[in-house]
Amino acid sequence: MDASFLGLSLTFFIMACAVTGVAGFVKGMVGFAMPMVMISGLSTFLPAEVALAALIVPTLLTNGVQALRQGVRAAVGSIRRFGLFMGIGLVLLLSSAQLYALLPQQVLFLVIGIPILTFSVLQLIGWRLEVRPEHETRAQVVIGSVAGICGGLSGVWGPPTVAFLTAINTPMAEQMRVQGVIYGLGAVALLAAHIQSGVINAQTLPLSAMMVVPAMAGMLVGMRVQGRLDPAKFRRATLIVLVVAGLNLIRKALMG
């Protein structure tokens, strides 16, 4: 398909594929951060609404692969345990997505950039939220609400989700699966919400669909090398990249 059909120059289309491939690789390695990498990278040369639209379909499909990697039964078990978190998050995601068109682009950049920067810096300095078992229900409500609102406005709901799962000491294998389930359900809701909001339309849907190929390719490579590298060191490098990306988005918001 000619890239001009998507309203992009060939250069921008290739750049979008490259950003998406890197985002898929990061997701394959650490289980999250694909929407953050995509929205941060794509919005440096594409309008914010096009960047948001581009990440929706590949996010949906890659999370489906991640959620079902250990089978349907395990995924259903995760839904049962974290149903409150998911339900509240999905409701607020759908609601907040309708506010997208009302926000100036500079405000949207801040909404995206500040959470990315804050989460990444806190993780780099060693901060971790701790939730006692007796407070887990309340945490599901509060953090699920934050995740839903961030997801609806920016397509990024990973930071609060990862913070929550880390805070309740979720084992790594289960955390990877739960992330896939939560992000996958959120991506379904995000797709529906932004069809309604107009972000996903006849012009942006083909671009989003075409980003599936580099996203899946990058994810498969990331999953294959996952066992060969130190996840902690790679995750630290990823967080440093996200700090830079967050700062760049905030710069764009403040400097116009």
PyMOL commands that set and color helices and strands:
alter all, ss='L'
color gray80, all
select helices_A, chain A and resi 3-6+10-30+34-42+48-67+72-81+83-97+100-102+105-124+133-154+158-167+172-197+204-210+212-225+231-255
alter helices_A, ss='H'
color red, helices_A
deselect
rebuild
show_as cartoon
